[in-house]
Amino acid sequence: MSPERTLNVRTDKETGVAIVTLDRPARHNAIDQQTAAELTAAWREFRFDDTVRAIVLTGAGEKAFCTGIDRDTDVPQPNSPYSMDDPLLSIGPKANDLWKPVIAAVNGMACGGAFYLIGEAEFVIAAEHATFFDPHTTYGMVSAYESIHMAQRMPYGEIARMSLMGSAERVSARRAYETGLVSELTTPEELLPTATKAAEVIASHPTEAVQGTVRALWSSREAARTHALAQAPHLITLGNLPPERQAELFTGRGSGHRTR
């Protein structure tokens, strides 16, 4: 028996919009290796599907968009500072050479590895109760890929504060909107319809012009991003605490945090 799918893909061939939903609400839509593989497969399939011209990415339920990698996922690592296996590296559209526009519809918590996805979306629409945070430093881990992705989208001081404060502080949807991470705020009920409507407008335009514009926008910052990402594996290898120490910090974590 094949495992139950963790990604829900729904395509409207009339409008040209696909809605991709992370469908693990009981795990706050955290990404395990199966979900990572399904995301990679979906983006690559969209490259060849001319009926899909724009994509909305969201999470099931209202508690979380995505909370990064599932803590129960075991990812063996090579014993070398020059090599690192990260199952999240290929979960985003741009990592799979997809240049069709993606809108992230954030409904609830978005943290940690969620930024691999948000970082490769064209823009973000968020529900008013959404929050953004990066817990890496709290648990003795370097925020490298996550902070590099988000440094392309947020003012330096904002991403530095979010990355360094760890799980002690969450950025509200309102603050994310004020600083430019989020382009529009909605009620939870209107989030998906609003994102879908924007995707439908984009999908109605000539696809060559749309994809060329996406590629042009990304090329404006690609050199700096690529150079920074090349340093990430070494920074993580050097800066992360041993896994058993990370687990101790995670187990002993407090529940207190403030939202700004």
ZAVODO-578954 format. One record per residue: x, y negated, z negated of N, C-alpha, C in turn; residue in three letters. Coordinates in steps of 0.2 Angstrom, whole numbers, padded with zeros to 4 digits, always signed. Atoms other than C-alpha are relative to their C-alpha. Layout:
N
XYZXYZXYZALA/...
***
This chain:
260
+0004+0006+0000+0000+0000+0000+0004-0006+0000MET/-0004+0006+0000+0007-0017+0005-0002-0005-0006SER/+0002+0004+0006+0008-0030-0009-0005-0006+0003PRO/+0004+0005-0001-0005-0043-0010+0003-0007+0002GLU/-0003+0006-0003-0001-0059+0000+0000-0006-0005ARG/-0001+0005+0004+0005-0074-0010-0001-0007+0003THR/+0001+0006-0003+0002-0087+0003-0006+0001+0005LEU/+0006+0001-0004-0014-0092+0011+0000-0005+0006ASN/-0001+0005-0006-0013-0099+0029-0007+0000+0004VAL/+0006+0001-0003-0029-0106+0037+0001-0005+0006ARG/-0001+0004-0006-0029-0113+0055-0006-0002+0003THR/+0006+0003-0003-0042-0124+0063+0003-0002+0007ASP/-0003+0001-0007-0038-0122+0082-0003-0006+0003LYS/+0003+0006-0003-0050-0136+0086+0003-0006-0002GLU/-0004+0006+0002-0041-0149+0076+0007+0000+0001THR/-0007-0001+0000-0024-0142+0077+0004+0000-0006GLY/-0003+0001+0007-0021-0142+0058+0000+0007-0003VAL/-0001-0006+0004-0015-0128+0048+0000-0002-0008ALA/-0001+0001+0007-0017-0127+0029+0003+0006-0003ILE/-0004-0006+0004-0004-0117+0019-0001-0001-0007VAL/+0002+0001+0008-0009-0114+0001+0005+0006-0003THR/-0003-0005+0005+0003-0106-0012-0005+0003-0004LEU/+0006-0003+0003-0009-0094-0019+0002+0005-0006ASP/-0001-0004+0006-0002-0088-0036-0002-0005-0006ARG/+0002+0004+0005-0012-0099-0048+0001+0002-0007PRO/-0001-0002+0007-0010-0088-0063+0008-0001-0002ALA/-0007+0001+0001+0009-0091-0061+0002-0007+0002ARG/-0001+0007-0002+0007-0110-0058+0003+0000+0007HIS/-0002+0000-0006+0011-0106-0040+0008+0000+0001ASN/-0007-0001+0000+0029-0101-0044+0002+0004+0006ALA/-0002-0003-0006+0039-0094-0030+0004+0006-0002ILE/-0004-0006+0001+0045-0076-0031+0003+0002+0007ASP/-0003-0002-0006+0055-0067-0017-0005+0001+0006GLN/+0005-0001-0005+0039-0062-0008-0003-0006+0003GLN/+0003+0006-0002+0032-0079-0008+0005-0004+0005THR/-0006+0003-0004+0049-0086-0001+0000+0003+0007ALA/+0000-0003-0007+0048-0073+0013-0006-0002+0004ALA/+0006+0001-0003+0030-0077+0017+0001-0008+0003GLU/+0000+0007-0002+0034-0096+0018+0005+0000+0006LEU/-0004+0000-0005+0049-0093+0029-0003+0003+0007THR/+0003-0003-0006+0039-0082+0041-0006-0005+0002ALA/+0006+0005-0002+0024-0095+0041+0003-0006+0004ALA/-0003+0005-0003+0036-0109+0046+0002+0002+0007TRP/-0003-0002-0007+0044-0099+0060-0005+0002+0005ARG/+0006-0001-0005+0027-0093+0067-0002-0006+0003GLU/+0003+0006-0003+0021-0111+0068+0005-0003+0006PHE/-0004+0003-0005+0036-0115+0079-0002+0002+0007ARG/+0002-0003-0007+0029-0104+0093-0008+0000+0001PHE/+0007+0001+0000+0010-0108+0089-0002-0007+0003ASP/+0002+0006-0003+0005-0122+0101-0007-0003-0003ASP/+0006+0003+0002-0012-0123+0093+0001-0003-0007THR/-0002+0003+0006-0004-0129+0077+0004-0006+0001VAL/-0003+0006-0001+0001-0147+0078+0002-0004-0006ARG/-0001+0003+0006+0001-0153+0060-0002+0005-0006ALA/+0001-0005+0005+0002-0144+0043-0001-0004-0007ILE/+0001+0002+0007-0005-0147+0025+0003+0005-0004VAL/-0002-0004+0005+0004-0139+0011-0002-0001-0007LEU/+0003+0002+0007-0004-0137-0006+0001+0007-0004THR/+0000-0006+0005-0006-0125-0021-0007+0001-0002GLY/+0007-0002+0002-0021-0115-0027-0001-0003-0007ALA/+0002+0002+0007-0030-0122-0042+0002-0008-0001GLY/-0002+0007+0001-0028-0139-0050+0005-0001-0005GLU/-0005+0000+0005-0015-0135-0063+0007-0002+0003LYS/-0007+0000-0002+0000-0134-0052+0000+0000+0008ALA/-0002+0000-0007+0006-0138-0034+0005+0006+0001PHE/-0005-0005+0000+0022-0127-0037+0005-0002-0006CYS/-0004+0001+0005+0033-0124-0052+0007+0003+0001THR/-0006-0003-0002+0048-0118-0043+0001+0007+0000GLY/-0001-0007+0000+0056-0101-0044-0003+0003-0006ILE/+0003-0004+0005+0047-0088-0054+0005+0002-0005ASP/-0005-0002+0005+0057-0085-0070+0001+0007+0000ARG/-0001-0008+0000+0054-0066-0068+0003+0002+0006ASP/-0004-0002-0006+0063-0066-0051+0007+0001-0002THR/-0008-0002+0001+0080-0057-0052+0003-0001+0006ASP/-0004+0001-0006+0092-0064-0040+0007+0001-0002VAL/-0007-0002+0001+0109-0055-0041+0004-0005+0003PRO/-0004+0005-0003+0123-0067-0038+0007+0003+0001GLN/-0007-0003-0001+0141-0063-0031+0004-0004-0005PRO/-0005+0003+0005+0155-0066-0043+0005-0004+0004ASN/-0005+0004-0004+0163-0080-0033-0003-0007+0000SER/+0002+0007+0000+0162-0099-0035-0002-0003+0007PRO/+0001+0002-0007+0161-0100-0016-0006+0003+0004TYR/+0006-0003-0003+0146-0090-0013-0006+0000-0005SER/+0006+0000+0004+0128-0091-0020-0006+0002+0004MET/+0006-0002-0003+0112-0083-0016-0006-0004-0003ASP/+0005+0004+0002+0097-0095-0017-0006+0002+0004ASP/+0006-0001-0005+0080-0088-0011-0004-0005+0002PRO/+0004+0006-0002+0073-0105-0010+0003-0004+0006LEU/-0003+0004-0005+0085-0111+0003-0004+0000+0007LEU/+0003+0000-0007+0074-0106+0018-0008+0000-0001SER/+0007+0001+0000+0057-0110+0011-0003-0006+0003ILE/+0003+0006-0003+0055-0127+0019+0000+0000+0007GLY/+0000+0000-0008+0050-0131+0037+0006-0002+0003PRO/-0006+0002-0004+0065-0140+0042+0006+0005-0001LYS/-0005-0005+0001+0076-0126+0035-0001+0005+0006ALA/+0002-0005-0005+0067-0116+0048-0001-0003+0007ASN/+0000+0003-0006+0069-0128+0062-0007-0002+0003ASP/+0006+0002-0002+0051-0133+0062-0001-0008+0000LEU/+0000+0007+0000+0048-0151+0067-0007-0003+0002TRP/+0007+0003+0000+0029-0152+0067-0001-0003-0007LYS/+0000+0004+0007+0024-0164+0053-0004+0004-0005PRO/+0003-0004+0006+0020-0157+0036-0002-0005-0005VAL/+0002+0004+0005+0010-0166+0023-0001+0004-0007ILE/+0000-0003+0006+0012-0161+0005-0006-0003-0004ALA/+0006+0003+0004-0005-0162-0005+0001+0003-0007ALA/-0003-0002+0006+0001-0161-0023-0006+0000-0006VAL/+0005-0001+0005-0012-0155-0036+0002+0003-0007ASN/-0003-0002+0006-0005-0154-0053+0007-0001-0001GLY/-0008+0000+0002+0013-0150-0059+0004+0001+0007MET/-0005-0001-0005+0027-0151-0046+0006-0001-0003ALA/-0006+0001+0003+0043-0147-0053+0006+0005+0002CYS/-0005-0005-0002+0060-0139-0050+0001+0002+0007GLY/-0001-0002-0006+0061-0129-0035-0006-0002+0005GLY/+0005+0003-0004+0045-0137-0029+0003-0005+0005ALA/-0003+0006-0003+0056-0151-0023+0003+0002+0007PHE/-0002-0002-0007+0063-0140-0009-0005-0001+0005TYR/+0005+0000-0005+0046-0140-0001-0002-0008+0001LEU/+0002+0008-0001+0041-0159-0005+0006-0003+0003ILE/-0006+0004-0004+0059-0164+0001+0000+0001+0007GLY/+0000-0001-0007+0055-0157+0018-0007-0001+0003GLU/+0006+0003-0003+0038-0164+0020+0001-0007+0002ALA/-0001+0007-0003+0035-0180+0030-0003-0005-0005GLU/+0003+0005+0005+0024-0188+0016-0004+0004-0005PHE/+0004-0003+0005+0015-0184+0000-0006-0004-0002VAL/+0007+0002+0002-0003-0186-0005-0001+0003-0007ILE/+0000-0003+0007-0006-0183-0024-0007-0001-0003ALA/+0006+0001+0004-0021-0180-0035+0002-0005-0006ALA/-0001+0005+0005-0022-0193-0049+0003+0003-0006GLU/-0003-0003+0006-0017-0180-0062+0006+0004+0001HIS/-0006-0003-0002-0002-0174-0053+0006-0002-0004ALA/-0006+0002+0003+0015-0174-0062+0006+0003+0003THR/-0006-0003-0003+0033-0172-0056+0005+0000-0006PHE/-0006+0000+0005+0048-0167-0067+0005+0006+0003PHE/-0005-0005-0002+0064-0157-0065+0003+0003-0007ASP/-0002-0002+0006+0068-0146-0080+0007+0003-0001PRO/-0006-0003+0000+0085-0140-0075+0005-0001-0005HIS/-0005+0001+0005+0096-0149-0087-0002+0002-0007THR/+0002-0003+0007+0086-0144-0102+0002+0007-0001THR/-0002-0007+0000+0090-0126-0098+0007+0002+0002TYR/-0007-0001-0001+0108-0128-0095+0002+0001+0008GLY/-0001-0001-0007+0107-0128-0076+0001-0007+0004MET/-0001+0006-0004+0113-0141-0063-0006-0001+0005VAL/+0004+0001-0005+0100-0149-0053+0003-0003+0006SER/-0004+0002-0006+0108-0150-0036-0004+0000+0006ALA/+0005+0000-0006+0097-0145-0021-0006-0004-0002TYR/+0006+0003+0001+0082-0152-0030+0001-0008+0000GLU/-0001+0007+0000+0090-0169-0034+0002-0003+0007SER/-0002+0002-0006+0098-0170-0017-0006-0001+0005ILE/+0007+0001-0004+0081-0167-0008-0003-0007-0002HIS/+0004+0005+0002+0073-0180-0019+0003-0007+0000MET/-0003+0006-0001+0086-0193-0018-0001-0003+0007ALA/+0002+0003-0006+0081-0195+0000-0007-0003+0000GLN/+0006+0003+0000+0064-0200-0005-0002-0005-0006ARG/+0002+0004+0006+0065-0209-0022+0006-0005-0001MET/-0005+0004+0002+0075-0224-0028+0005+0004-0005PRO/-0005-0004+0004+0092-0218-0036-0002+0000-0007TYR/+0002+0000+0007+0087-0224-0053-0005+0005-0002GLY/+0005-0005+0002+0071-0214-0053+0002+0007+0001GLU/-0002-0007+0000+0078-0198-0047+0005+0002-0005ILE/-0005-0001+0006+0093-0200-0059-0004+0001-0006ALA/+0003-0001+0006+0081-0202-0073-0004+0006-0001ARG/+0004-0006+0000+0069-0188-0068+0005+0006-0001MET/-0004-0006+0000+0084-0176-0065+0003+0001-0007SER/-0004-0001+0006+0093-0180-0081-0004+0001-0007LEU/+0005-0001+0006+0078-0181-0093-0002+0007-0001MET/+0002-0007+0000+0074-0163-0089-0008+0000-0002GLY/+0007-0002+0002+0058-0156-0097-0003-0005-0005SER/+0002+0005+0005+0057-0171-0109-0005-0005+0002ALA/+0004+0005-0003+0048-0182-0097-0003+0002+0007GLU/+0003-0002-0006+0036-0181-0083-0002-0007+0004ARG/+0002+0006-0004+0033-0194-0069-0007+0001+0002VAL/+0007+0000-0002+0015-0198-0067-0001-0001+0007SER/+0002+0001-0007+0006-0198-0050+0000-0008+0001ALA/+0000+0007-0001+0004-0217-0053+0007-0003+0001ARG/-0007+0003+0000+0022-0220-0056+0004+0003+0007ARG/-0003-0003-0006+0027-0208-0041-0003-0005+0006ALA/+0003+0004-0006+0015-0219-0030+0004-0007+0000TYR/-0003+0006+0001+0023-0235-0037+0007+0000+0003GLU/-0007-0001-0002+0041-0229-0033+0000+0002+0008THR/+0000-0002-0007+0036-0223-0015+0001+0007+0001GLY/+0000-0007-0001+0037-0204-0018-0007+0002+0003LEU/+0007-0002-0003+0018-0203-0015-0003-0006+0004VAL/+0002+0005-0005+0010-0212-0001-0008-0002-0002SER/+0007+0002+0002-0008-0211-0008-0003+0005-0006GLU/+0003-0003+0005-0018-0206-0023-0007+0002+0001LEU/+0007-0002+0000-0034-0197-0024-0003+0003-0006THR/+0003-0005+0005-0046-0188-0035+0002+0007+0001THR/-0002-0007-0001-0043-0169-0037-0005+0002+0006PRO/+0005-0003-0005-0059-0166-0026+0002-0003+0007GLU/-0002+0003-0007-0053-0178-0012+0007+0002+0002GLU/-0007-0001-0002-0035-0172-0011+0000+0004+0006LEU/+0000-0003-0006-0037-0159+0002-0003-0003+0006LEU/+0004+0004-0006-0050-0168+0013+0004-0006+0002PRO/-0004+0006-0002-0039-0183+0012+0006+0002+0004THR/-0006-0002-0003-0023-0174+0017-0002+0003+0007ALA/+0002-0003-0006-0032-0164+0030-0002-0005+0006THR/+0002+0006-0005-0040-0180+0038+0007-0003+0003LYS/-0006+0003-0002-0022-0187+0039+0003+0004+0005ALA/-0003-0005-0004-0016-0171+0047-0004+0000+0007ALA/+0004-0001-0006-0030-0171+0060+0001-0006+0004GLU/-0002+0006-0004-0026-0189+0065+0007+0001+0004VAL/-0006-0002-0003-0008-0184+0068+0000+0005+0005ILE/+0001-0006-0005-0013-0168+0077-0003-0003+0006ALA/+0003+0002-0006-0023-0178+0089+0004-0004+0005SER/-0005+0004-0005-0008-0188+0096+0004+0005+0004HIS/-0004-0004-0004+0003-0181+0110+0005+0004-0004PRO/-0004-0004+0005+0013-0167+0101+0007-0002+0002THR/-0007+0001-0001+0029-0171+0110+0003-0007-0003GLU/-0002+0006+0003+0029-0189+0104+0000+0001-0008ALA/+0001-0001+0008+0024-0183+0086+0007+0003-0002VAL/-0006-0004+0002+0038-0170+0085+0007-0004+0001GLN/-0006+0004-0001+0051-0182+0093+0001-0006-0006GLY/+0000+0005+0005+0046-0195+0080+0003+0003-0007THR/-0002-0003+0006+0048-0183+0066+0008+0002+0000VAL/-0007-0001+0000+0065-0178+0072+0004-0006+0000ARG/-0004+0006+0001+0071-0196+0074+0000-0002-0007ALA/+0000+0002+0007+0065-0200+0056+0006+0004-0004LEU/-0004-0004+0003+0075-0185+0050+0008-0001+0002TRP/-0007+0001-0002+0091-0189+0060+0003-0006-0003SER/-0003+0006+0004+0092-0206+0051+0003+0002-0006SER/-0003-0002+0007+0097-0197+0035+0003+0007+0000ARG/-0002-0007+0000+0103-0180+0041+0007+0001-0002GLU/-0007-0001+0001+0122-0183+0040+0001+0000-0008ALA/-0002+0001+0007+0122-0189+0022-0003+0006-0004ALA/+0004-0006+0004+0109-0175+0016+0004+0007+0002ARG/-0004-0006-0001+0119-0161+0025+0007+0000-0004THR/-0006+0001+0004+0135-0167+0017-0001+0002-0007HIS/+0001-0001+0007+0128-0167+0000-0002+0007-0002ALA/+0002-0007+0002+0119-0150+0001+0006+0005+0001LEU/-0006-0004+0000+0136-0143+0006+0004+0001-0006ALA/-0003+0000+0006+0142-0147-0011-0004+0004-0006GLN/+0004-0002+0005+0128-0140-0020+0002+0007-0003ALA/-0002-0007+0003+0133-0121-0022+0006-0001-0005PRO/-0006+0000+0004+0150-0126-0030-0002-0004-0007HIS/+0002+0004+0006+0142-0139-0042-0004+0005-0005LEU/+0004-0004+0004+0129-0126-0048+0004+0006-0003ILE/-0004-0005+0003+0142-0112-0050+0005-0003-0006THR/-0004+0003+0005+0153-0124-0060-0004-0002-0006LEU/+0003+0003+0006+0140-0132-0071-0005+0004-0003GLY/+0005-0004+0003+0127-0119-0074+0003+0004-0006ASN/-0001-0004+0005+0127-0110-0091-0001+0007+0002LEU/+0001-0007-0002+0128-0091-0091-0008+0002-0001PRO/+0007-0002+0000+0111-0083-0088-0003+0001-0007PRO/+0002-0002+0006+0109-0076-0105-0001-0007-0005GLU/+0000+0006+0004+0112-0094-0113-0006-0004+0003ARG/+0006+0003-0003+0099-0101-0100-0006+0003-0003GLN/+0006-0004+0002+0086-0088-0106-0001-0002-0007ALA/+0001+0002+0007+0089-0093-0124-0003-0007-0001GLU/+0003+0006+0000+0086-0111-0121-0007+0000+0003LEU/+0006+0000-0002+0071-0107-0111-0005+0003-0005PHE/+0004-0003+0005+0064-0096-0124-0002-0005-0006THR/+0000+0004+0006+0067-0109-0138-0003-0007+0002GLY/+0002+0006-0003+0060-0123-0127-0006-0003-0005ARG/+0006+0003+0003+0048-0136-0136-0005-0002+0005GLY/+0006+0001-0004+0031-0140-0129-0001-0008+0001SER/+0001+0007-0001+0033-0159-0131+0003-0003+0006GLY/-0002+0004-0005+0035-0171-0117-0004-0006+0001HIS/+0004+0007-0001+0030-0189-0112-0001-0001+0007ARG/+0002+0001-0007+0022-0194-0096+0001-0008+0001THR/-0001+0007-0001+0027-0211-0089-0003-0002+0007ARG/
***
